[in-house]
């Protein structure tokens, strides 16, 4: 099984060929090609190549599948005996990418 660990938006994701990954919003249209250059690890059939910090010459290419929203998060503030209550909601903007190829 071939997989890679990539970095995008300050977070790290494990990706496999043919799979999907949801990352922080990338301002590109659906159907456009996108390549991750920050590849931290590549594994092919149990043989791993670890970068210091990135693997030289490695890239992960994919196609933007959809612009989606994440789950809703509710943030509530409350202070006892002071009649203070605040509720605020938030939904993260995400981009779903279909991973097509992991190259070394």
Rosetta silent file (secondary structure, phi, psi, omega in degrees, C-alpha in Angstrom):
SEQUENCE: XXXXXXXXXXXXXXXXXXXXXXXXXXXXXXXXXXXXXXXXXXXXXXXXXXXXXXXXXXXXXXXXXXXXXXXXXXXXXXXXXXXXXXXXXXXXXXXXXXXXXXXX
SCORE:     score description
SCORE:     0.000 S_00000001
   1 L     0.000  129.741 -178.656    0.000    0.000    0.000 S_00000001
   2 E  -100.613  125.326  176.988    1.399    3.350   -1.032 S_00000001
   3 E  -144.313  167.731 -179.793    0.721    6.335    1.219 S_00000001
   4 E  -144.631  155.775  171.996    2.248    9.686    2.125 S_00000001
   5 E  -108.866  121.948 -179.003    2.164   12.221    4.943 S_00000001
   6 E  -117.147  164.484  176.645    1.687   15.760    3.636 S_00000001
   7 E  -122.077  129.947  178.530    1.546   19.177    5.267 S_00000001
   8 E  -149.799  126.781  177.892   -1.066   21.752    4.319 S_00000001
   9 L    65.008   30.264  179.382   -2.234   24.767    6.276 S_00000001
  10 L    79.202    5.901  179.328   -0.030   23.948    9.272 S_00000001
  11 E  -121.582  158.857  179.836   -1.610   20.493    9.651 S_00000001
  12 E  -113.180  140.108 -177.557   -0.430   17.038    8.614 S_00000001
  13 E  -132.135  144.100  172.395   -2.556   14.527    6.715 S_00000001
  14 E   -95.940  126.014 -177.532   -2.110   10.886    5.709 S_00000001
  15 E  -125.531  148.025  175.528   -3.137   10.372    2.083 S_00000001
  16 E  -126.182  153.489  178.175   -3.439    7.294   -0.142 S_00000001
  17 L   -63.265  132.381 -179.251   -3.778    7.078   -3.920 S_00000001
  18 L    87.710   -6.379 -179.420   -7.436    7.123   -4.906 S_00000001
  19 L   -94.537  178.328  179.066   -8.537    8.525   -1.545 S_00000001
  20 E  -116.181  151.356  174.452   -9.935   11.880   -0.485 S_00000001
  21 E  -139.727  138.748  176.612   -8.560   14.473    1.934 S_00000001
  22 E  -107.252  118.220 -178.637  -10.280   17.581    3.335 S_00000001
  23 E  -118.504  170.312  175.322   -7.905   20.497    3.928 S_00000001
  24 E   -56.618  153.773 -171.039   -8.388   24.175    4.801 S_00000001
  25 L   -55.061  132.491  173.893   -9.946   26.135    1.948 S_00000001
  26 L  -115.667  127.220 -175.306   -7.861   26.544   -1.199 S_00000001
  27 L   -79.956   72.498  172.715   -9.109   29.243   -3.593 S_00000001
  28 L  -136.299  157.519 -178.629   -9.338   27.169   -6.776 S_00000001
  29 L   -79.942  161.493  177.635  -12.333   25.984   -8.770 S_00000001
  30 L   -65.378  140.557  179.773  -13.654   22.431   -8.764 S_00000001
  31 L    93.074   -9.767  179.102  -11.945   20.169  -11.280 S_00000001
  32 L   -79.110  151.326  176.366   -8.586   21.987  -11.181 S_00000001
  33 E   -81.430  147.453  179.657   -5.351   20.087  -10.550 S_00000001
  34 E  -144.291  141.518 -179.734   -3.448   20.721   -7.320 S_00000001
  35 E  -125.854  134.059  174.324   -0.072   19.470   -6.086 S_00000001
  36 E   -92.479  123.643 -179.681    1.215   19.251   -2.515 S_00000001
  37 L   -96.996  -22.765  179.600    4.945   19.995   -2.374 S_00000001
  38 L   -86.155   81.737  178.896    5.409   19.590    1.408 S_00000001
  39 E  -101.044  118.681 -175.013    5.697   15.796    1.536 S_00000001
  40 E   -92.872  -27.645 -178.093    7.065   14.646    4.896 S_00000001
  41 E  -155.200  140.918  174.234    7.013   10.853    4.405 S_00000001
  42 E  -129.525  130.309  178.518    6.414    8.408    1.561 S_00000001
  43 E  -124.277  131.606  178.793    5.790    4.697    2.143 S_00000001
  44 E  -131.928  107.230 -179.837    5.631    2.086   -0.609 S_00000001
  45 L    55.270   45.227  175.888    4.903   -1.517    0.450 S_00000001
  46 L    87.979   -9.020  177.784    6.429   -1.099    3.910 S_00000001
  47 E   -99.151  112.325 -175.465    9.561    0.784    2.788 S_00000001
  48 E  -101.088  140.860  173.003    9.359    4.318    4.164 S_00000001
  49 E  -117.185  117.262 -175.135   11.348    7.335    3.043 S_00000001
  50 E  -103.697  132.603  179.220   11.392   10.055    5.708 S_00000001
  51 L   -87.335  162.584  178.396   12.228   13.655    4.841 S_00000001
  52 L  -133.454   78.936   -2.977   14.309   16.089    6.848 S_00000001
  53 L   -86.243  -22.491  178.574   11.920   17.978    6.913 S_00000001
  54 L  -110.235  155.176  174.990   10.617   17.239    3.371 S_00000001
  55 L   -79.198  123.434 -176.981   11.319   14.338    1.039 S_00000001
  56 L   -68.769  131.000  176.857   13.345   15.735   -1.875 S_00000001
  57 L    79.733   -0.367 -178.967   11.644   15.371   -5.255 S_00000001
  58 L   -91.936  144.486  174.606    8.409   13.957   -3.840 S_00000001
  59 E  -150.596  156.818  177.612    5.006   15.396   -4.615 S_00000001
  60 E  -122.458  120.903 -178.565    1.374   14.418   -4.221 S_00000001
  61 E  -110.769  149.043 -179.044   -0.968   15.443   -7.019 S_00000001
  62 E  -158.099 -177.784 -179.418   -4.726   15.520   -6.968 S_00000001
  63 E  -127.323  135.914 -179.445   -7.837   17.149   -8.321 S_00000001
  64 E   -69.935  121.155 -176.002  -10.143   19.487   -6.404 S_00000001
  65 E   -90.814  -46.875 -176.737  -13.413   17.622   -5.900 S_00000001
  66 E  -162.662  155.209  170.018  -15.569   20.124   -3.973 S_00000001
  67 E  -100.989  117.447 -173.627  -15.625   23.190   -1.737 S_00000001
  68 E  -127.475  172.400  174.010  -17.483   22.115    1.418 S_00000001
  69 E  -112.856  144.984  178.765  -18.205   23.252    4.961 S_00000001
  70 E   -79.113 -174.071  178.232  -17.157   21.327    8.057 S_00000001
  71 E   -67.351  151.656  179.179  -19.304   20.394   11.031 S_00000001
  72 E   -77.676  135.261  177.794  -20.887   23.196   13.018 S_00000001
  73 E  -113.951  130.813  177.191  -19.163   24.104   16.256 S_00000001
  74 E  -106.881  129.576  178.185  -21.069   25.897   19.018 S_00000001
  75 E  -114.105  122.578 -178.322  -19.170   28.057   21.475 S_00000001
  76 E  -120.423  134.903  174.487  -21.078   29.051   24.631 S_00000001
  77 E  -115.349  140.314 -176.344  -20.009   31.486   27.330 S_00000001
  78 E  -149.716  134.573  173.767  -21.791   31.560   30.671 S_00000001
  79 E  -125.134  127.021 -176.858  -21.254   33.352   33.950 S_00000001
  80 L   -68.578  142.744  174.449  -23.227   32.247   36.977 S_00000001
  81 L    61.512   18.278 -179.288  -25.452   34.763   38.803 S_00000001
  82 L  -126.343    2.405 -178.253  -24.692   37.527   36.305 S_00000001
  83 L    55.055   41.728 -178.770  -27.290   36.866   33.569 S_00000001
  84 E  -115.835  113.747  177.204  -24.497   36.545   31.011 S_00000001
  85 E  -141.200  129.391  177.010  -24.974   34.025   28.206 S_00000001
  86 E  -135.579  132.836  176.938  -23.468   34.136   24.705 S_00000001
  87 E  -126.230  130.696 -179.127  -23.722   31.445   22.026 S_00000001
  88 E  -134.728  141.375  179.181  -21.792   31.631   18.798 S_00000001
  89 E  -110.722  158.973 -179.360  -21.573   29.148   15.906 S_00000001
  90 E  -153.090  137.989  173.716  -18.775   28.447   13.440 S_00000001
  91 E  -130.963  123.620 -178.020  -18.329   26.279   10.324 S_00000001
  92 E   -75.161  136.779  173.668  -14.889   25.807    8.790 S_00000001
  93 E   -81.572  126.935 -176.400  -14.534   26.245    5.002 S_00000001
  94 E  -127.336  159.360  173.828  -12.865   23.131    3.567 S_00000001
  95 E  -122.344  126.040  177.420  -11.661   21.849    0.205 S_00000001
  96 E   -94.876  125.388 -177.464  -12.055   18.144   -0.644 S_00000001
  97 E  -119.914  132.740  173.719   -9.244   16.854   -2.866 S_00000001
  98 E   -90.056  121.396 -178.455   -9.094   13.465   -4.617 S_00000001
  99 E   -79.751  122.263 -177.782   -5.535   12.136   -4.462 S_00000001
 100 E  -101.281  -41.734 -174.146   -4.509   10.813   -7.882 S_00000001
 101 E  -150.365  138.348  172.900   -0.786   10.140   -7.712 S_00000001
 102 E  -112.153  115.860 -178.213    2.074    9.983   -5.200 S_00000001
 103 E  -112.838  148.597 -177.664    5.429   10.460   -6.930 S_00000001
 104 L  -112.418    0.000    0.000    8.882   10.076   -5.435 S_00000001
